[in-house]
Amino acid sequence: MDIAEKFALEGPLAPPMANGELAFAEPWQGRVFGMAWALCESGCFKWPEFQANLIDAIARHDGTHEGEYAYYDRFQEALEALLIAKGLTSGAGLESRQQALAERPHGHDH
């Protein structure tokens, strides 16, 4: 199954697209998308499970109206929630990794 078949390309769950291709404004967006794709393909979760988490993340944002809507922020939120729910990581583990990455020198992109 290719990306076009797996992902809803219309409606509120659709990723940003440009000329029929996935569009990423920042490198991290492509990375989080790639991680979700790879984890799904490796059997860590089924894509409908991720979609359900994405729907929840979008609904929470819509319910609070906090800040500007950013698709990949919700995408990352949904992936993190699913990984925690599946026991593949913990909230503390994610926070620790985020802190370590934030402490890297400016311009260090990998």
Buried (B, 14 or more C-beta within 10 A) or exposed (E): EEEEEEBEBEEEBEBBEEEEEBEBEEEEBBBBBEEBBEBBEEEBBEBEBBBBBBBBBBEBBEEEEEEEEBBBBBBBBBBBBBBBEEEEEEEEEEEEEEEEEEEEEEEEEE
